[in-house]
Amino acid sequence: KLNPGNKGTDAGGAGSFNTALGIAFGKAFYFGHHHFLSLRLSGQYSIPSPVDVEGLNAYGGAAGAKGTVYPMRNFELDFGLEFTFTQNWAFALDVIGNWWHTGRFKGNPGTLPNGNPGKIDVQAAMQWSAAPALEYNWSDKIGLIGGVWFTFLGKNSDNFISGIIAFNYYN
């Protein structure tokens, strides 16, 4: 039930409840004098619950749409590394792969303003993205990390690029 005047800005979240199972592995290597290499590998499989939709919706339904979307199941693989140059400076990199299985829709997809039928998008997709960043830590409790996150490969998925900055404080 999205408002067409908001041009999709009122859509948010995954669209349904998700049940997920994941596993993560990590290992740190010490190279002497404040130089560490930390490696991480994690994987997660998510199964979303069906969603009843009506009208304009985040899955692509047009005016008059009414039915049930069975969203795409997802597998995500994340490889991360962090290397400390000094006690204060570090480089971080995450490479993330996502695979979505084909979903399905049951019902009426509605009608677009040009008279064509709406299309509920539940096709299989794949996306690879990377997030390199630099980190500066004033102490073991206060730090700042900033970088960029972008896609570099995909099929049936959106390309994006985004700047990221975070201030971390641990008490």
N, CA, C and O of each residue as an XYZ file, in Angstrom:
684
protein
N       0.823     -1.190      0.000
C       0.000      0.000      0.000
C       0.866      1.252      0.000
O       0.672      2.142      0.828
N       1.825      1.327     -0.928
C       2.688      2.497     -1.017
C       1.935      3.663     -1.645
O       0.995      3.467     -2.416
N       2.356      4.871     -1.308
C       1.781      6.079     -1.864
C       2.556      6.452     -3.129
O       3.758      6.702     -3.039
N       1.905      6.500     -4.328
C       2.625      6.804     -5.568
C       3.309      8.168     -5.544
O       4.318      8.361     -6.223
N       2.778      9.115     -4.774
C       3.378     10.440     -4.678
C       4.723     10.444     -3.968
O       5.504     11.382     -4.129
N       5.000      9.415     -3.190
C       6.273      9.344     -2.459
C       7.388      8.697     -3.276
O       8.528      8.641     -2.814
N       7.087      8.211     -4.472
C       8.073      7.641     -5.410
C       8.947      6.567     -4.771
O      10.150      6.509     -5.027
N       8.346      5.719     -3.943
C       9.071      4.594     -3.351
C       9.831      4.897     -2.073
O      10.410      3.994     -1.470
N       9.839      6.165     -1.646
C      10.584      6.507     -0.439
C       9.892      6.021      0.830
O      10.497      6.040      1.902
N       8.639      5.587      0.730
C       7.949      5.059      1.908
C       8.103      3.544      2.026
O       7.483      2.924      2.890
N       8.923      2.949      1.166
C       9.221      1.511      1.257
C      10.492      1.347      2.084
O      11.415      2.155      1.983
N      10.535      0.321      2.884
C      11.731      0.063      3.675
C      11.731     -1.339      4.223
O      10.693     -1.999      4.268
N      12.891     -1.794      4.639
C      12.997     -3.130      5.210
C      13.040     -4.202      4.152
O      13.105     -3.912      2.957
N      13.005     -5.445      4.596
C      13.086     -6.581      3.685
C      11.722     -6.934      3.098
O      11.652     -7.695      2.133
N      10.657     -6.409      3.649
C       9.331     -6.678      3.121
C       8.607     -7.818      3.793
O       7.397     -7.964      3.622
N       9.316     -8.628      4.552
C       8.679     -9.740      5.261
C       9.567    -10.164      6.420
O      10.720     -9.747      6.524
N       9.017    -10.993      7.282
C       9.821    -11.580      8.340
C      10.738    -12.620      7.716
O      10.332    -13.336      6.801
N      11.964    -12.708      8.198
C      12.930    -13.659      7.670
C      13.433    -14.573      8.774
O      13.717    -14.127      9.885
N      13.538    -15.841      8.461
C      14.206    -16.797      9.337
C      15.565    -17.051      8.709
O      15.652    -17.359      7.520
N      16.629    -16.923      9.499
C      17.970    -17.058      8.942
C      18.826    -17.981      9.802
O      18.668    -18.052     11.021
N      19.731    -18.680      9.138
C      20.711    -19.528      9.794
C      22.063    -19.140      9.235
O      22.245    -19.087      8.019
N      23.007    -18.869     10.113
C      24.315    -18.438      9.652
C      25.441    -19.054     10.450
O      25.228    -19.611     11.526
N      26.643    -18.946      9.911
C      27.840    -19.426     10.580
C      28.983    -18.474     10.244
O      29.038    -17.936      9.138
N      29.889    -18.265     11.186
C      31.005    -17.347     10.977
C      32.290    -17.970     11.518
O      32.292    -18.639     12.552
N      33.377    -17.734     10.795
C      34.697    -18.190     11.196
C      35.625    -16.989     11.189
O      35.476    -16.092     10.359
N      36.580    -16.965     12.106
C      37.535    -15.875     12.139
C      38.891    -16.357     12.619
O      38.987    -17.327     13.371
N      39.945    -15.668     12.174
C      41.305    -16.010     12.573
C      42.136    -14.747     12.511
O      42.017    -13.966     11.567
N      42.983    -14.540     13.518
C      43.881    -13.387     13.551
C      45.329    -13.884     13.498
O      45.685    -14.875     14.136
N      46.145    -13.181     12.732
C      47.562    -13.506     12.606
C      48.379    -12.321     13.110
O      48.086    -11.175     12.768
N      49.400    -12.591     13.923
C      50.252    -11.551     14.490
C      51.559    -11.521     13.713
O      52.225    -12.544     13.562
N      51.927    -10.320     13.213
C      53.163    -10.158     12.453
C      54.208     -9.356     13.217
O      55.243     -8.995     12.656
N      53.949     -9.072     14.491
C      54.893     -8.318     15.316
C      54.637     -6.824     15.288
O      54.153     -6.278     14.297
N      54.968     -6.175     16.389
C      54.918     -4.713     16.553
C      53.625     -4.089     16.005
O      53.675     -3.327     15.040
N      52.505     -4.394     16.589
C      51.185     -3.817     16.277
C      50.640     -4.183     14.897
O      49.671     -3.573     14.446
N      51.234     -5.158     14.221
C      50.745     -5.552     12.902
C      49.971     -6.866     13.022
O      50.531     -7.912     13.349
N      48.658     -6.778     12.745
C      47.780     -7.944     12.779
C      47.029     -8.033     11.454
O      46.746     -7.021     10.813
N      46.718     -9.255     11.061
C      45.813     -9.490      9.947
C      44.691    -10.343     10.495
O      44.918    -11.467     10.942
N      43.481     -9.814     10.461
C      42.294    -10.538     10.924
C      41.473    -10.929      9.709
O      41.160    -10.088      8.866
N      41.124    -12.207      9.619
C      40.310    -12.704      8.518
C      38.992    -13.220      9.072
O      38.941    -13.760     10.177
N      37.920    -13.049      8.292
C      36.592    -13.496      8.712
C      35.851    -14.019      7.487
O      35.919    -13.429      6.409
N      35.147    -15.129      7.664
C      34.295    -15.680      6.625
C      32.972    -16.044      7.272
O      32.943    -16.773      8.264
N      31.886    -15.543      6.722
C      30.569    -15.876      7.275
C      29.599    -16.151      6.129
O      29.738    -15.631      5.022
N      28.629    -16.976      6.435
C      27.588    -17.297      5.472
C      26.245    -17.327      6.171
O      26.157    -17.664      7.351
N      25.203    -16.977      5.443
C      23.861    -16.951      6.022
C      22.835    -17.306      4.960
O      22.917    -16.845      3.822
N      21.869    -18.130      5.344
C      20.768    -18.491      4.449
C      19.482    -17.971      5.078
O      19.194    -18.267      6.237
N      18.704    -17.194      4.318
C      17.479    -16.571      4.829
C      16.262    -17.075      4.064
O      16.270    -17.181      2.838
N      15.218    -17.380      4.825
C      13.951    -17.817      4.244
C      12.872    -16.832      4.681
O      12.479    -16.823      5.847
N      12.381    -15.991      3.743
C      11.342    -15.014      4.103
C       9.956    -15.648      4.151
O       9.699    -16.660      3.499
N       9.078    -15.045      4.924
C       7.687    -15.517      4.991
C       6.880    -14.876      3.860
O       7.254    -13.808      3.375
N       5.784    -15.504      3.431
C       4.925    -14.915      2.385
C       4.362    -13.568      2.838
O       4.209    -13.318      4.033
N       4.055    -12.702      1.864
C       3.566    -11.352      2.144
C       2.305    -11.088      1.326
O       2.304    -11.270      0.108
N       1.244    -10.663      1.984
C       0.043    -10.223      1.274
C       0.264     -8.785      0.837
O       0.633     -7.935      1.647
N       0.036     -8.510     -0.451
C       0.235     -7.165     -0.995
C      -1.070     -6.642     -1.587
O      -1.946     -7.397     -2.011
N      -1.156     -5.306     -1.593
C      -2.335     -4.643     -2.146
C      -1.894     -3.309     -2.718
O      -1.243     -2.522     -2.030
N      -2.245     -3.044     -3.982
C      -1.883     -1.780     -4.618
C      -0.395     -1.702     -4.906
O       0.292     -2.720     -4.987
N       0.095     -0.466     -5.060
C       1.509     -0.224     -5.309
C       2.302     -0.776     -4.131
O       1.997     -0.483     -2.975
N       3.330     -1.583     -4.437
C       4.114     -2.189     -3.352
C       5.566     -2.342     -3.761
O       5.900     -2.206     -4.938
N       6.425     -2.622     -2.804
C       7.866     -2.713     -3.031
C       8.253     -3.865     -3.946
O       9.364     -3.876     -4.476
N       7.374     -4.823     -4.144
C       7.670     -5.950     -5.030
C       7.308     -5.641     -6.484
O       7.578     -6.456     -7.366
N       6.704     -4.485     -6.751
C       6.422     -4.063     -8.115
C       4.968     -4.041     -8.504
O       4.659     -3.742     -9.658
N       4.072     -4.337     -7.612
C       2.640     -4.319     -7.943
C       2.171     -2.921     -8.283
O       2.650     -1.940     -7.715
N       1.238     -2.832     -9.205
C       0.689     -1.546     -9.650
C      -0.673     -1.319     -8.994
O      -1.102     -2.102     -8.147
N      -1.349     -0.230     -9.398
C      -2.685      0.077     -8.876
C      -3.599     -1.118     -9.105
O      -3.625     -1.680    -10.200
N      -4.342     -1.505     -8.089
C      -5.259     -2.632     -8.184
C      -4.633     -3.980     -7.889
O      -5.318     -5.002     -7.928
N      -3.330     -3.998     -7.593
C      -2.672     -5.272     -7.281
C      -3.239     -5.848     -5.992
O      -3.511     -5.116     -5.041
N      -3.412     -7.147     -5.971
C      -3.857     -7.827     -4.763
C      -3.440     -9.287     -4.895
O      -3.773     -9.950     -5.876
N      -2.706     -9.782     -3.895
C      -2.269    -11.170     -3.942
C      -1.241    -11.465     -2.866
O      -1.105    -10.722     -1.894
N      -0.528    -12.548     -3.053
C       0.497    -12.982     -2.102
C       1.824    -13.152     -2.831
O       1.902    -13.825     -3.859
N       2.865    -12.532     -2.281
C       4.221    -12.672     -2.795
C       4.944    -13.684     -1.915
O       4.875    -13.624     -0.687
N       5.636    -14.612     -2.561
C       6.501    -15.557     -1.868
C       7.925    -15.111     -2.205
O       8.482    -15.526     -3.221
N       8.523    -14.250     -1.338
C       9.809    -13.615     -1.667
C      10.936    -14.626     -1.882
O      10.848    -15.798     -1.515
N      11.982    -14.112     -2.488
C      13.146    -14.921     -2.823
C      13.950    -15.300     -1.577
O      14.236    -14.457     -0.727
N      14.302    -16.563     -1.487
C      15.237    -16.993     -0.447
C      16.615    -16.463     -0.826
O      16.901    -16.248     -2.004
N      17.476    -16.251      0.183
C      18.759    -15.590     -0.045
C      19.890    -16.334      0.640
O      19.752    -16.804      1.769
N      21.023    -16.433     -0.068
C      22.264    -16.918      0.538
C      23.275    -15.793      0.430
O      23.472    -15.231     -0.648
N      23.921    -15.459      1.551
C      24.916    -14.390      1.566
C      26.226    -14.929      2.094
O      26.258    -15.642      3.097
N      27.307    -14.586      1.413
C      28.655    -14.969      1.811
C      29.452    -13.686      1.997
O      29.439    -12.822      1.121
N      30.142    -13.548      3.119
C      30.894    -12.333      3.428
C      32.313    -12.718      3.818
O      32.524    -13.459      4.778
N      33.289    -12.204      3.060
C      34.695    -12.381      3.407
C      35.217    -11.026      3.855
O      35.092    -10.040      3.129
N      35.799    -10.971      5.038
C      36.320     -9.712      5.544
C      37.755     -9.849      6.001
O      38.178    -10.909      6.464
N      38.498     -8.769      5.868
C      39.859     -8.737      6.397
C      40.134     -7.364      6.979
O      39.544     -6.364      6.569
N      41.025     -7.338      7.925
C      41.484     -6.076      8.512
C      42.969     -6.214      8.791
O      43.408     -7.189      9.402
N      43.748     -5.224      8.337
C      45.185     -5.224      8.583
C      45.546     -3.947      9.329
O      45.187     -2.850      8.903
N      46.258     -4.094     10.445
C      46.679     -2.930     11.224
C      48.080     -2.514     10.783
O      49.031     -3.292     10.856
N      48.182     -1.257     10.320
C      49.481     -0.705      9.915
C      50.278     -0.253     11.137
O      51.481     -0.488     11.249
N      49.554      0.409     12.053
C      50.154      0.896     13.300
C      49.150      0.603     14.415
O      48.107     -0.005     14.177
N      49.466      1.032     15.609
C      48.528      0.832     16.712
C      47.236      1.614     16.479
O      46.191      1.250     17.018
N      47.295      2.690     15.679
C      46.126      3.536     15.444
C      45.454      3.324     14.090
O      44.236      3.476     13.995
N      46.187      2.985     13.057
C      45.662      2.927     11.691
C      45.458      1.494     11.219
O      46.273      0.611     11.488
N      44.344      1.281     10.503
C      44.054     -0.046      9.941
C      43.324      0.111      8.616
O      42.680      1.127      8.352
N      43.443     -0.925      7.791
C      42.705     -1.024      6.536
C      41.731     -2.184      6.675
O      42.092     -3.245      7.184
N      40.505     -1.986      6.227
C      39.494     -3.039      6.294
C      38.881     -3.235      4.911
O      38.782     -2.291      4.127
N      38.473     -4.466      4.620
C      37.818     -4.766      3.354
C      36.822     -5.896      3.571
O      37.155     -6.931      4.149
N      35.600     -5.687      3.101
C      34.586     -6.739      3.072
C      34.200     -6.952      1.616
O      34.008     -5.993      0.868
N      34.088     -8.212      1.220
C      33.582     -8.586     -0.100
C      32.374     -9.474      0.164
O      32.479    -10.500      0.836
N      31.212     -9.065     -0.378
C      29.943     -9.727     -0.056
C      29.306    -10.253     -1.334
O      29.160     -9.526     -2.317
N      28.931    -11.522     -1.305
C      28.208    -12.136     -2.414
C      26.799    -12.483     -1.960
O      26.618    -13.036     -0.875
N      25.809    -12.168     -2.767
C      24.405    -12.478     -2.480
C      23.793    -13.215     -3.657
O      23.986    -12.840     -4.813
N      23.046    -14.275     -3.343
C      22.304    -15.028     -4.354
C      20.866    -15.145     -3.882
O      20.610    -15.558     -2.751
N      19.924    -14.782     -4.748
C      18.506    -14.881     -4.434
C      17.873    -15.922     -5.355
O      18.054    -15.872     -6.572
N      17.133    -16.861     -4.772
C      16.388    -17.850     -5.555
C      15.150    -17.178     -6.135
O      14.710    -16.145     -5.630
N      14.594    -17.748     -7.176
C      13.360    -17.228     -7.755
C      12.217    -17.360     -6.759
O      12.048    -18.406     -6.133
N      11.437    -16.300     -6.614
C      10.235    -16.331     -5.783
C       9.026    -16.501     -6.687
O       9.165    -16.814     -7.870
N       7.839    -16.295     -6.129
C       6.632    -16.376     -6.968
C       5.544    -15.456     -6.427
O       5.601    -14.993     -5.288
N       4.559    -15.208     -7.272
C       3.442    -14.340     -6.918
C       2.150    -15.034     -7.324
O       2.061    -15.624     -8.401
N       1.145    -14.958     -6.447
C      -0.181    -15.494     -6.735
C      -1.183    -14.366     -6.564
O      -1.297    -13.797     -5.478
N      -1.917    -14.034     -7.635
C      -2.916    -12.984     -7.531
C      -2.930    -12.095     -8.753
O      -2.488    -12.493     -9.830
N      -3.444    -10.875     -8.578
C      -3.564     -9.885     -9.641
C      -2.460     -8.848     -9.467
O      -2.413     -8.186     -8.430
N      -1.543     -8.679    -10.475
C      -0.451     -7.708    -10.328
C      -0.882     -6.258    -10.533
O      -0.058     -5.356    -10.384
N      -2.157     -6.006    -10.872
C      -2.642     -4.642    -11.059
C      -2.364     -4.121    -12.455
O      -1.905     -4.858    -13.328
N      -2.651     -2.831    -12.658
C      -2.500     -2.199    -13.973
C      -1.682     -0.919    -13.840
O      -1.931     -0.098    -12.958
N      -0.696     -0.759    -14.733
C       0.128      0.451    -14.766
C      -0.662      1.590    -15.406
O      -1.659      1.335    -16.082
N      -0.230      2.870    -15.205
C      -0.942      4.005    -15.799
C      -1.075      3.927    -17.320
O      -2.023      4.475    -17.882
N      -0.126      3.244    -18.004
C      -0.194      3.138    -19.464
C      -1.112      2.004    -19.921
O      -1.214      1.744    -21.119
N      -1.788      1.319    -18.977
C      -2.713      0.250    -19.313
C      -2.103     -1.134    -19.324
O      -2.824     -2.129    -19.396
N      -0.767     -1.214    -19.254
C      -0.101     -2.511    -19.208
C      -0.250     -3.140    -17.828
O      -0.404     -2.431    -16.834
N      -0.203     -4.472    -17.766
C      -0.289     -5.106    -16.450
C       0.967     -4.841    -15.626
O       2.061     -4.713    -16.176
N       0.804     -4.758    -14.298
C       1.944     -4.611    -13.403
C       2.768     -5.887    -13.394
O       2.323     -6.926    -13.883
N       3.950     -5.809    -12.845
C       4.812     -6.990    -12.780
C       5.375     -7.096    -11.372
O       6.077     -6.195    -10.911
N       5.073     -8.187    -10.692
C       5.647     -8.451     -9.374
C       6.985     -9.134     -9.616
O       7.034    -10.225    -10.184
N       8.082     -8.491     -9.184
C       9.432     -8.942     -9.502
C       9.945     -9.922     -8.448
O      10.264     -9.523     -7.328
N      10.022    -11.195     -8.806
C      10.536    -12.224     -7.892
C      11.513    -13.137     -8.638
O      11.587    -14.335     -8.366
N      12.267    -12.550     -9.592
C      13.206    -13.351    -10.370
C      14.518    -13.564     -9.621
O      14.888    -12.773     -8.753
N      15.211    -14.643     -9.969
C      16.499    -14.953     -9.343
C      17.480    -13.821     -9.614
O      17.398    -13.152    -10.644
N      18.408    -13.610     -8.685
C      19.374    -12.528     -8.828
C      20.683    -12.902     -8.141
O      20.741    -13.820     -7.322
N      21.736    -12.160     -8.500
C      23.052    -12.341     -7.898
C      23.710    -10.963     -7.825
O      23.524    -10.124     -8.707
N      24.480    -10.747     -6.759
C      25.166     -9.458     -6.615
C      26.442     -9.631     -5.802
O      26.448    -10.307     -4.773
N      27.520     -9.015     -6.274
C      28.780     -8.954     -5.529
C      29.080     -7.491     -5.221
O      28.947     -6.630     -6.091
N      29.484     -7.213     -3.991
C      29.841     -5.852     -3.609
C      31.109     -5.880     -2.760
O      31.501     -6.922     -2.236
N      31.738     -4.714     -2.638
C      32.956     -4.577     -1.836
C      32.863     -3.303     -1.007
O      32.235     -2.323     -1.406
N      33.505     -3.341      0.157
C      33.498     -2.186      1.054
C      34.896     -2.002      1.667
O      35.154     -2.476      2.774
N      35.801     -1.312      0.944
C      37.101     -0.993      1.532
C      36.973      0.229      2.447
O      36.157      1.117      2.198
N      37.788      0.266      3.511
C      37.698      1.386      4.455
C      39.025      1.587      5.176
O      39.838      0.669      5.281
N      39.226      2.807      5.671
C      40.349      3.131      6.550
C      39.799      3.410      7.933
O      38.728      3.996      8.094
N      40.561      2.972      8.932
C      40.117      3.104     10.317
C      41.217      3.789     11.131
O      42.398      3.472     10.989
N      40.811      4.729     11.984
C      41.735      5.369     12.915
C      41.170      5.218     14.319
O      40.012      5.552     14.569
N      42.000      4.709     15.239
C      41.593      4.510     16.636
C      42.460      5.364     17.538
O      43.683      5.225     17.563
N      41.806      6.259     18.284
C      42.528      7.086     19.234
C      42.944      6.256     20.449
O      43.985      6.500     21.058
N      42.112      5.274     20.788
C      42.382      4.393     21.922
C      41.644      3.083     21.690
O      41.045      2.882     20.634
N      41.686      2.197     22.672
C      40.941      0.936     22.538
C      39.439      1.144     22.694
O      38.668      0.199     22.528
N      39.004      2.384     23.016
C      37.585      2.678     23.215
C      36.979      3.610     22.181
O      35.758      3.645     22.031
N      37.808      4.373     21.458
C      37.296      5.382     20.539
C      37.977      5.246     19.175
O      39.203      5.194     19.079
N      37.151      5.190     18.118
C      37.691      5.066     16.775
C      36.753      5.630     15.726
O      35.580      5.892     15.992
N      37.291      5.812     14.530
C      36.539      6.329     13.393
C      36.890      5.471     12.182
O      38.063      5.199     11.929
N      35.878      5.048     11.438
C      36.109      4.267     10.224
C      35.307      4.891      9.094
O      34.162      5.300      9.290
N      35.906      4.964      7.913
C      35.223      5.535      6.762
C      35.662      4.847      5.484
O      36.813      4.434      5.344
N      34.728      4.732      4.558
C      35.056      4.093      3.288
C      33.917      4.209      2.318
O      33.053      5.077      2.438
N      33.929      3.317      1.352
C      32.925      3.303      0.303
C      32.419      1.872      0.161
O      33.163      0.919      0.396
N      31.149      1.721     -0.224
C      30.559      0.402     -0.458
C      29.936      0.450     -1.840
O      29.157      1.357     -2.131
N      30.262     -0.508     -2.697
C      29.801     -0.468     -4.078
C      29.645     -1.874     -4.652
O      30.273     -2.821     -4.178
N      28.804     -2.000     -5.675
C      28.677     -3.260     -6.400
C      29.722     -3.294     -7.507
O      30.075     -2.264     -8.081
N      30.209     -4.500     -7.795
C      31.122     -4.635     -8.927
C      30.694     -5.743     -9.895
O      31.309     -5.920    -10.947
N      29.643     -6.488     -9.541
C      29.139     -7.536    -10.425
C      27.723     -7.880    -10.010
O      27.411     -7.896     -8.819
N      26.860     -8.156    -10.979
C      25.504     -8.532    -10.615
C      24.670     -8.962    -11.802
O      25.014     -8.714    -12.957
N      23.568     -9.612    -11.486
C      22.584    -10.008    -12.493
C      21.211     -9.860    -11.852
O      20.966    -10.401    -10.774
N      20.307     -9.121    -12.517
C      18.959     -8.852    -12.002
C      19.006     -8.173    -10.629
O      18.135     -8.405     -9.791
N      20.020     -7.338    -10.401
C      20.159     -6.635     -9.123
C      20.576     -5.192     -9.396
O      21.090     -4.876    -10.468
N      20.349     -4.336     -8.426
C      20.677     -2.923     -8.580
C      22.159     -2.676     -8.332
O      22.761     -3.294     -7.454
N      22.747     -1.761     -9.116
C      24.093     -1.274     -8.838
C      23.981     -0.138     -7.837
O      23.012      0.621     -7.857
N      24.976     -0.021     -6.956
C      24.956      1.084     -6.013
C      26.376      1.473     -5.641
O      27.319      0.704     -5.831
N      26.511      2.673     -5.113
C      27.747      3.153     -4.516
C      27.338      4.055     -3.365
O      26.451      4.897     -3.505
N      27.989      3.872     -2.231
C      27.611      4.618     -1.041
C      28.838      4.891     -0.180
O      29.691      4.020     -0.013
N      28.925      6.092      0.361
C      29.969      6.418      1.324
C      29.503      6.037      2.720
O      28.326      6.167      3.054
N      30.442      5.565      3.528
C      30.103      5.138      4.886
C      31.123      5.721      5.847
O      32.326      5.698      5.588
N      30.626      6.244      6.963
C      31.493      6.714      8.033
C      30.838      6.367      9.355
O      29.630      6.535      9.521
N      31.639      5.880     10.301
C      31.096      5.515     11.607
C      32.067      5.920     12.704
O      33.278      5.729     12.587
N      31.519      6.478     13.761
C      32.273      6.799     14.962
C      31.945      5.721     15.984
O      30.774      5.491     16.288
N      32.959      5.063     16.512
C      32.751      3.967     17.470
C      33.252      4.356     18.851
O      34.364      4.856     19.019
N      32.405      4.112     19.822
C      32.768      4.343     21.216
C      32.383      3.094     22.008
O      31.219      2.694     22.025
N      33.357      2.494     22.651
C      33.111      1.304     23.467
C      33.356      1.651     24.928
O      34.423      2.146     25.292
N      32.369      1.388     25.747
C      32.464      1.721     27.161
C      32.972      0.546     27.958
O      33.118      0.643     29.176
